[in-house]
């Protein structure tokens, strides 16, 4: 089992080293207003870029363009960035950086703004390591920042300048937008996208939500059936009569339902997984000590609850490899016990342990995973002479319902 764990770790490292973010169909518009179709490297950057990498064809060399030479670029059906010279407030929201000034401190800067909503009213975003700022424009209104700033009063209480609500109230009027709609807005991407959708629907109903184009299903329910190869040893340092030793290995079935919550960042490569799993281990052995033999039987049934993280490595549109690490909580059954023929029974109560897995998923439906579990002490309530080690590896087939 140790060799299997080393194999998993080395394979994860190898995949991480060789997996690449692919080039996807896109375009850019240069300073001469020429539109060049190309393949753009989709790095799924968290912050607004100043440069991007592209290829003219699959087999051509990669090149780089910068904000100085490009007015607009994007990947079809994914995202779009446009160049603007804006007045932007870089005031930070960390309490140590807050000032007593309510007014924004605007600086002029040339930036690529990410287009979130495009219609009668347009919504843009700019994000760096310190701030998240949103901008808007309409047919009658030049592009400007939606103002939001946190500041301190004389008692060092944190207050908010929510000028963006007044901007929206004055410039984006529509019958379906009320004072209550504006009042309940937060300065967040989701709230502002919802507002601009509502406004554009109220006007012509025609608009493009670039955020929705890239958004994917963020929840999966997976049914999983597999095989466990498990081993158990039980030691009693005080008595040879109950020193069970190695109970051998056995192969059993496992059944589980896995809830997978995809994180909406970094190209949906990260997920939180929760997988209630039914498993069992039954074994028996004759122990001989001082010319006396007794039968010991182990009846171990429980529901494991692995809670962990998963990372995907995309190979192509239909295939991806994943690696996950989980902490396993063992919800042991009340009837689980170690039954000695001539001695008191031992109730099974186990500690948690860790699990490492690596697998392959095809067409977002079918998966195959190898998983290694570290040693688990199933007699955790006995702290003195008793010691046990339950280990297992698993081969798991999965099917995604939705």
N, C-alpha and C positions, 0 to 999 in steps of 0.2 A: 504493500500500500504506500510506503514511503516513496518507492520508485514512481508510482503513479502520480503522486503529488508533485514530484520534481518534474515529471513529464508535462503536467498541466501548466506549471509556472513557466517552464522554458518555452512551451508552445504559445502562451499568452504574450510573452516578451517578443517572440519571433513575429507573431501576427501584428503586434503593435508597431514593430519596426518597419514592416513591409507594406502595411495597409496604406493606401493613398486616397486622398480626397479627389474625386474625378473631375474632369473638365466637362462642363455642360453647355448646351446650346444657348448662346446669348448674343449680345451685340454691344457696340459702343458708338457714340457719336462724338466726333472730334471737333476741334475748334473751327474747322471749315464747314461744319454742319453736315459732314458725310457720315452715313450710317454704315458701319462695317460689321457684317455678321461673322461670328467667330465662336470659339469654345472658351468659356471663362471658368477659371478654377474656383469652385465653390468651397471656400474655406470656412464658411459659416462663422465669420468673425463676430465677436460680441460687440465690438465698437465700430463706429463708422470709419471706413478706411480712407486713406489718401492715395493708395495705389491698388492695382489689381493685376493679376497674371492671366494671360490668355494664349490661345493657339489659333492660327488661322485654319488648320486642319488637324485631324487626329495625329498625323505623323510628323507634323512640323514642330520646330523648336518653340518652346514657350518664350513669351515676351512680356514686358511690363509697360503699362501706361500709368500716368500719374494725373493728379487733379489739375495740373498745369496744361495738359494736352487734351483732356476729355471733358465734355459737357455733361454726358450722361452715359451710364452703362447698366446692364442688367442681365439676368438669366431668365429666359422665357418661362412664365408660369411659376416663378420663384420670388424674384425681388427686382427692385429698380432703385438706382441712386441717381440723383441729379445735382449738378454743381450750382452753388449759390454763394454770393457774398452777403453775409448776414450780420446783424447786430445780435450778439448772443451773451447771455448772462452766465458767467462761470462760477457764480457764488456757490460754495459747497454747503451741504446739509449736515455735515458732522458738527456736533455741538461745540467742539473746540474751535471750529472755524466760523461759527455764526457771529454776525455783527449786530449792532443796534439799528442799522439802517434798513428801512423797509424797501427802499428803492433798489431796483436791479442795477448791477454794475455792468453795463453793456460794453462789449469789445467787438470790433469789426474783425471778421475772420472769413476766409474762403473755405467752404466745407462741402463734402458730399453729404447731402441729406437723403435719408432713406424715405422713399415714398410709401406711405401706409395706405392712404385713401386718395383716389383720383376721381374727381367728378366736378360738380358745380362748386364744391368746396373741397380743397385739397388739404390733407394732413401729412406732415413730415415729422421725422424724428432725428435727433442727434444724440449719440451716447458715447461718452468716453469713460475713463476710469473714475472720474470725479462727479460727473453730472449726467442727468437725462433731461433733455430739453425737447419741446414739441413746437412746431411751427405750422402756420396755416396760410392759405391764400384763397381768394375767390376771383371771379371775373372782374369785380370792382375793387378788390383789395389786394395790394401788393403783399408779398410774403413777409411775415413778421413773426417773432416769437410769441407764443402764448406764455404769459408771465406768471410764474409761481416762484415765491422765495420764502424761505424760513428765516426768521430773525429773532432777536432777543429784546424784551422790554427791560425797564429799569430794574425789575425784580428777577431778571435772568430767566423769565418764563419764555418758552418757545411759542412764537406767534407765526401766522402765515399771511403772506400777501397773495391773495387769490385773484389777482387782476384778470387772469385768464377767463374767469367766469363772466366778468363785465365785457371783455372783448367778444366772447361768443354771443352774449345776450344782445349786444348792439349790432353785430355784423352778420349773424347767422339767424335771422328771424324766420320763423315758419309756424304754421298753425298747430302743428303737433308738438312743438317745443314750448314748454311752459317754464315758469319761474322755478317750479319744483324740479324739473329736469336739470336745469342749470345748477340749482342749489346742491343737489346730491352728487354732482360730479367730483371725482378725485382727479388729481393730476397724474394719471397713470395711462399707460398705453391702451389697456382694455377699455377703460371708461371713455377715453377720447375717441377711440375707433367706433365704439357703439354710438356715440353722439354724432359723429360725422356720417355714419351710415344712416342714422335717423334723419339728419338734415337732407342728405342727398336723395333719400327715398321720398321725402316730402316735396322736393323740387321736381325732378324729372324721373326719379327712380333708376337712373342710369349712373353707375359708378363702378369702380374697380377697387376691390379690397385685396391688396397685395399680401397682407398678413394671412388672409384666408387661403390664398393660393399655395402658401408653403406649409400651412398648418396640416398636420396629419392626425389620425386617430390616436388619442393619447391614453387609451385604456384597452388592454387586451385581457380576455379571459381564456386561459389555456387549460385543457384537460390533458392529464399526463398519466401514463401507465409505464411502469418500468420493472426492472429486476434489481434487487439488492444482493450483493455478496457480502455477508456480514460474518464477523467473528467475535467471540466473547471469551474472556478469561476472568475468573474470580479467585482471589487469594485471601486466605485467613492466616495471618502471621502468628496467631496464638494457638491454633489447633490443627493437627493433621486430619482430624475427623471431618472437618468442614472446609479444608483447603481444596477447592474444586479443581483449580488449574485451568488448562485450556479446554474449552468446550467445542473447539473446532470451528470450521466455516460451514455456512449453509447459504443456499440461494433461495430467496423469497420474492414474492411480488410486492410492489408498492403502488399505491393509488393516490392521486393528488389533483387538486384544482389550484391553479396559479393565477393570482391577480397581478397584472403587470401595469404599472403606472409610468408611462413614458414622460420624461422631462422635456418641456417645450423649449429646449435650447440645444446648441451644439449639434444641429441636424438630427435631433431626436435619437442620439446615440446612447443616452443614459436612461436607465429605468430603475424604479424601486419595485422589488418583487416580494410578494407574500404568498407562501405556498403550503397550506395545510395538507399534511401527508399522513396517510395511514400506513403503518408498517408493523411487522411482527417478527419475533424470533423465538422459536421453541426448540429446546434441546434437553437431553438427559444424559446422565453419566453415572457409572458406578465408582464410588470412592472406597478404596481399601486402606485402612490404617490400623496397625496393631492387630492384625488377623480378623478385623471386623470390616464388613462391607455394607455400605448403605447406598441407596439410589438418591440422586439429586436431580430434580427437574426444574427447568427454567421456563417460565411462561411470561414472555415480555411482549406486551402489546401497547402501542401508544400512538398518539397523533403528534407528529413533529410539526413545528411551526417555524420554518426558515424565513427570516426577514433579512433582506440584503439589497445589494445593488448589482446592476447588470450593465455591461458596456458592449455595444455592437460595433463590428468592423464590417463595413459594406464592401462586398466583392463586386456586385453588379446590381441591376434593378430587381433581380429575383432571388439573390443569394446573399446571405450574410453569416458571419461567424460571431458568436458572442461568448463572453466570459463573465462569470458572476461569483460573488463572494457573499456568504450569508452567515448570520449567527442563528443557531438552531435552538429554539426553546422546545423542550420535550414535555408534552402534556401527557404523562404516563397514565395508563388505566389503573383503576383501583384494584383490579384483580391481578395485576402483574406482580409476580413474586418469584423467589427462589425457594423451592420446596424441598427440604431435607426429610428423608424417610425417618431418621431417628433424632433429629435436632429441630430446634425452632426454625420456622420459616423466616425468610427475610423479605420485607416489602421493598419493591423496587421504587426508588426515587432518584432521578438522575439530574446531573448538572447539564447545562447547555454545552454546546460545542460549535465548531466552525465547519463550514462546507465550502469547497471550491469546485467550480464547474466550468466546463468549456463545451460549446456545442455549435451546431449548424442549423440554420433556419432557411426554408425554401418557400418562396412565394407568400411570405407572411402567414403561412398556414401550418406547415409541417416542420417539426424540429426533432433533433436527436442530440442528447446531451450525455456526457460522461461527468460524473460528480464524485468527489472524494470527501469523506467526512473524517475529521480528526477524532481522536479517542474521546469517548464519553464514559464518565464514571456513573454507573447505574445504581450504585449503593452509596450515594452522596450523604445520606443521613448518618452513616456509620463512619465516624471520623478516626477511630483508633486502629483496630487490627484489620478491618476489611478494606480491600482494594479491588477494583474491577476496571476492565477496559473493553468497551464495545466499539468496534470499528466497522466501517462499511464503505463500499464503493457502489455506484449505481449506474445503470444504463437506462435512460429515460426517453421514451417516445412521447411527443406532444402534438396536439392539434388545437389550433386557435379557433374558438367558436366565433368570437367577435373582438 
